[in-house]
Amino acid sequence: FSAVINPPEGAILAVGQVRDEPVVSGDRVIPGKRMGMTLSCDHRVIDGAVGAAFLSELRALLDRPMRILTG
């Protein structure tokens, strides 16, 4: 889903549920987990490229949560 920005917010992150889905890994299809995230940005405040960089870093942290503690 997409979240609606309410003033004075500059952005809002919508996070969906974790669900089981088939995932392609190399040449195999294996069971995996997927979660959808959408960042809605007010482009008067936040550039879309900055929002995309934020989502990329958030994904990297969720993929390897120990990085949150170790940096």
Rosetta blueprint (number, residue, H / E / L):
1 F L
2 S L
3 A L
4 V L
5 I L
6 N L
7 P L
8 P L
9 E L
10 G L
11 A E
12 I E
13 L E
14 A E
15 V E
16 G E
17 Q E
18 V E
19 R E
20 D E
21 E E
22 P E
23 V E
24 V E
25 S E
26 G L
27 D L
28 R E
29 V E
30 I E
31 P E
32 G E
33 K E
34 R E
35 M E
36 G E
37 M E
38 T E
39 L E
40 S E
41 C E
42 D L
43 H L
44 R L
45 V L
46 I L
47 D L
48 G H
49 A H
50 V H
51 G H
52 A H
53 A H
54 F H
55 L H
56 S H
57 E H
58 L H
59 R H
60 A H
61 L H
62 L H
63 D H
64 R L
65 P L
66 M H
67 R H
68 I H
69 L H
70 T H
71 G L
